[in-house]
């Protein structure tokens, strides 16, 4: 069901957006983001590369076919904590259903539209910068207004770990991909047992700096535990 009926419309949405809990605040000129209910979104478009600020590869074959077709977006920085209002970066991998006058598509957050140098992404209006492919599919991207709501990503199979960097002593930089809803926190412990230790957010990715001995070249490996934004 898309945002195609008047009963679905909520001018300000019912969610708080990432800004409210990430320090930028829901007031002071930051527009409220929609959540489960449909709300207004402004759309521009840009040429997206394989890896954006979220540091996962949108051409990874484990991802949904829509993402492999290029249906991704850069989210305006004030909303980077996801529609559940988490820490910056939680929006990475979140999916939004976008409804324009010509079509409806589910699009995944893959990149960031930073405030610096981008007044349109400062939060005066909830804003998505669509990939060229998403803009073409929705016939939008030229300062168009549309309606949007958060949805579970149309994934299948497991959540995967994409290793972006590592060293022989156990440092690890990674991204989690193919999850249905945003990830609130991540932990790991040695495959040999022991305490759970936090995986730290690092921009749009995650890293293990301290306690990473299980990931060292001679280590036993480790197990991850993920907590969703819904708890």
C-alpha positions as a printed NumPy array, in Angstrom:
array([[  0.   ,   0.   ,   0.   ],
       [  1.536,   3.28 ,  -1.088],
       [  0.985,   6.857,   0.028],
       [ -1.78 ,   7.255,  -2.49 ],
       [ -4.846,   8.09 ,  -0.419],
       [ -5.771,  11.176,   1.531],
       [ -6.237,   9.116,   4.709],
       [ -2.546,   8.149,   4.601],
       [ -1.37 ,  11.742,   4.494],
       [  0.241,  13.324,   7.544],
       [  1.735,  16.769,   6.866],
       [  4.292,  16.53 ,   9.653],
       [  4.452,  12.761,  10.113],
       [  4.365,  11.   ,  13.455],
       [  8.054,  10.181,  13.825],
       [ 10.808,  12.249,  15.324],
       [ 13.556,  11.643,  12.805],
       [ 17.202,  11.222,  13.648],
       [ 17.704,  14.86 ,  14.5  ],
       [ 15.823,  14.801,  17.762],
       [ 18.149,  12.419,  19.554],
       [ 21.399,  13.176,  17.78 ],
       [ 21.833,  16.633,  19.222],
       [ 20.503,  18.845,  16.453],
       [ 17.015,  18.897,  17.921],
       [ 13.568,  18.681,  16.44 ],
       [ 13.115,  22.437,  16.654],
       [ 15.205,  25.36 ,  15.54 ],
       [ 14.252,  24.958,  11.895],
       [ 14.57 ,  21.15 ,  11.646],
       [ 11.426,  19.782,  10.036],
       [  9.871,  16.645,  11.495],
       [ 10.391,  13.465,   9.485],
       [  7.635,  10.977,   8.689],
       [  7.79 ,   7.451,  10.07 ],
       [  5.125,   4.753,   9.585],
       [  2.68 ,   7.389,   8.357],
       [  3.182,   9.119,   5.056],
       [  4.681,  12.584,   5.097],
       [  6.13 ,  15.158,   2.76 ],
       [  9.635,  14.76 ,   1.335],
       [ 11.545,  16.93 ,  -1.147],
       [ 13.61 ,  15.169,  -3.81 ],
       [ 16.77 ,  16.022,  -5.699],
       [ 19.079,  13.618,  -7.54 ],
       [ 22.8  ,  12.953,  -7.934],
       [ 25.138,  10.37 ,  -9.458],
       [ 25.864,   7.739,  -6.793],
       [ 28.964,   5.561,  -6.754],
       [ 29.156,   1.924,  -5.607],
       [ 30.053,   3.005,  -2.052],
       [ 28.587,   6.002,  -0.313],
       [ 29.01 ,   7.477,   3.159],
       [ 27.444,   4.328,   4.642],
       [ 30.457,   2.373,   3.295],
       [ 28.567,  -0.639,   1.971],
       [ 28.733,  -1.629,  -1.68 ],
       [ 25.346,  -1.217,  -3.306],
       [ 26.381,  -3.732,  -5.991],
       [ 26.843,  -6.54 ,  -3.437],
       [ 24.766,  -9.485,  -4.754],
       [ 23.307, -10.281,  -1.304],
       [ 21.285,  -7.037,  -1.407],
       [ 17.702,  -6.78 ,  -2.709],
       [ 17.25 ,  -6.595,  -6.471],
       [ 15.941,  -3.031,  -6.188],
       [ 19.232,  -1.917,  -4.629],
       [ 21.197,  -3.781,  -7.298],
       [ 19.126,  -1.81 ,  -9.812],
       [ 20.43 ,   1.371,  -8.175],
       [ 17.434,   2.41 ,  -6.079],
       [ 19.368,   4.145,  -3.299],
       [ 19.435,   7.619,  -1.783],
       [ 21.471,  10.051,   0.281],
       [ 19.554,  11.176,   3.361],
       [ 19.75 ,  14.77 ,   4.601],
       [ 22.154,  14.964,   7.547],
       [ 19.665,  15.992,  10.289],
       [ 17.783,  12.714,   9.707],
       [ 20.857,  10.478,   9.669],
       [ 19.846,   8.825,  12.94 ],
       [ 17.082,   6.922,  11.082],
       [ 13.351,   7.352,  11.49 ],
       [ 13.718,   5.736,  14.936],
       [ 15.839,   8.619,  16.243],
       [ 19.121,   6.847,  16.94 ],
       [ 22.72 ,   7.946,  16.684],
       [ 24.097,   9.381,  13.413],
       [ 24.641,   6.545,  10.975],
       [ 21.675,   4.457,  12.104],
       [ 19.847,   5.411,   8.899],
       [ 22.326,   3.399,   6.812],
       [ 20.47 ,   0.545,   5.16 ],
       [ 17.03 ,   1.854,   6.159],
       [ 14.356,   1.687,   3.461],
       [ 11.747,   4.267,   2.506],
       [  8.728,   3.904,   0.276],
       [  8.586,   7.006,  -1.911],
       [  5.418,   7.903,  -3.78 ],
       [  5.486,  10.432,  -6.631],
       [  2.815,  11.384,  -9.108],
       [  4.176,   8.764, -11.532],
       [  5.123,   5.818,  -9.337],
       [  6.046,   4.226,  -6.028],
       [  9.406,   2.652,  -5.199],
       [ 11.202,   1.334,  -2.123],
       [ 14.623,   3.011,  -1.884],
       [ 17.504,   2.237,   0.523],
       [ 19.689,   4.778,   2.36 ],
       [ 23.234,   4.365,   1.061],
       [ 24.761,   7.814,   1.39 ],
       [ 24.633,  11.13 ,   3.261],
       [ 23.704,  14.573,   2.006],
       [ 25.762,  16.739,   4.405],
       [ 24.644,  20.125,   5.637],
       [ 27.947,  21.751,   4.716],
       [ 27.675,  23.061,   1.183],
       [ 24.111,  21.764,   0.787],
       [ 21.471,  24.177,   2.136],
       [ 18.712,  21.89 ,   0.878],
       [ 19.975,  19.196,   3.27 ],
       [ 19.989,  21.437,   6.35 ],
       [ 16.619,  20.164,   7.593],
       [ 14.213,  22.956,   6.713],
       [ 12.243,  20.287,   4.844],
       [ 12.62 ,  16.503,   5.06 ],
       [ 14.89 ,  15.757,   2.103],
       [ 16.233,  12.858,   0.009],
       [ 18.919,  13.142,  -2.665],
       [ 18.04 ,  10.253,  -4.961],
       [ 20.525,   8.267,  -7.003],
       [ 20.124,   8.867, -10.714],
       [ 18.544,   5.421, -11.06 ],
       [ 16.001,   6.124,  -8.308],
       [ 15.255,   9.529,  -9.782],
       [ 14.585,   7.937, -13.168],
       [ 12.349,   5.236, -11.674],
       [ 10.304,   7.86 ,  -9.824],
       [ 10.502,  10.511, -12.551],
       [ 11.732,  12.902,  -9.857],
       [ 14.794,  14.694,  -8.593],
       [ 14.39 ,  18.293,  -9.67 ],
       [ 13.203,  19.745,  -6.337],
       [ 10.045,  17.662,  -6.587],
       [  7.775,  17.047,  -3.633],
       [  6.645,  13.504,  -2.887],
       [  5.334,  11.44 ,  -0.007],
       [  7.368,   8.918,   1.96 ],
       [  7.114,   6.489,   4.838],
       [  9.589,   4.068,   6.385],
       [  9.167,   0.405,   5.467],
       [ 11.012,  -2.808,   6.189],
       [ 13.612,  -3.488,   3.514],
       [ 12.582,  -6.237,   1.061],
       [ 15.544,  -8.441,   1.953],
       [ 15.872, -12.202,   1.974],
       [ 18.349, -14.441,   3.74 ],
       [ 20.855, -13.396,   6.371],
       [ 22.4  , -10.164,   7.538],
       [ 25.96 , -10.048,   6.179],
       [ 29.18 ,  -8.432,   7.336],
       [ 31.142,  -6.523,   4.704],
       [ 34.791,  -6.231,   5.766],
       [ 36.143,  -2.863,   4.662],
       [ 39.525,  -2.905,   6.409],
       [ 41.448,  -5.044,   8.89 ],
       [ 44.952,  -5.782,  10.155],
       [ 46.775,  -8.752,  11.618],
       [ 46.31 ,  -7.524,  15.216],
       [ 42.521,  -7.556,  15.121],
       [ 41.48 ,  -4.078,  13.981],
       [ 38.323,  -4.409,  11.905],
       [ 36.242,  -1.912,   9.954],
       [ 32.968,  -3.222,   8.627],
       [ 29.433,  -2.584,   7.45 ],
       [ 26.346,  -4.667,   8.155],
       [ 24.134,  -5.195,   5.111],
       [ 20.842,  -6.841,   4.187],
       [ 18.903,  -6.01 ,   7.352],
       [ 15.166,  -5.308,   7.357],
       [ 15.211,  -2.333,   9.738],
       [ 17.988,  -0.106,  11.111],
       [ 20.586,  -1.509,  13.514],
       [ 20.748,   0.242,  16.877],
       [ 23.808,  -1.509,  18.333],
       [ 26.294,  -4.289,  17.619],
       [ 28.424,  -6.45 ,  19.886],
       [ 30.934,  -9.259,  19.437],
       [ 32.573, -11.965,  21.5  ],
       [ 35.252, -14.517,  20.799],
       [ 34.136, -17.722,  19.133],
       [ 35.911, -19.385,  22.053],
       [ 33.505, -17.676,  24.5  ],
       [ 33.811, -14.703,  26.826],
       [ 32.126, -11.357,  27.394],
       [ 30.213,  -9.381,  24.792],
       [ 32.089,  -6.246,  23.72 ],
       [ 30.7  ,  -3.262,  21.77 ],
       [ 31.317,  -2.61 ,  18.104],
       [ 31.645,   1.169,  17.731],
       [ 29.927,   3.317,  15.139],
       [ 32.406,   5.125,  12.926],
       [ 30.642,   7.494,  10.544],
       [ 28.447,   5.341,   8.356],
       [ 30.353,   2.17 ,   9.215],
       [ 31.457,   0.281,  12.343],
       [ 34.863,  -0.609,  13.735],
       [ 36.551,  -2.769,  16.334],
       [ 39.573,  -1.021,  17.817],
       [ 39.92 ,  -2.465,  21.335],
       [ 39.441,  -6.088,  22.281],
       [ 39.674,  -7.288,  18.707],
       [ 42.091, -10.133,  19.423],
       [ 39.559, -12.717,  18.173],
       [ 39.845, -11.108,  14.711],
       [ 43.678, -11.224,  14.66 ],
       [ 45.359, -13.396,  12.067],
       [ 45.931, -16.11 ,  14.679],
       [ 42.653, -15.511,  16.548],
       [ 39.657, -17.856,  16.882],
       [ 37.195, -15.533,  15.125],
       [ 34.13 , -14.054,  16.724],
       [ 30.342, -13.997,  16.849],
       [ 28.268, -10.824,  16.332],
       [ 25.062,  -9.878,  18.119],
       [ 22.868,  -7.135,  16.647],
       [ 20.058,  -5.155,  18.249],
       [ 17.514,  -3.478,  16.001],
       [ 16.203,   0.053,  16.328],
       [ 12.97 ,  -1.535,  17.55 ],
       [ 14.847,  -3.14 ,  20.447]])
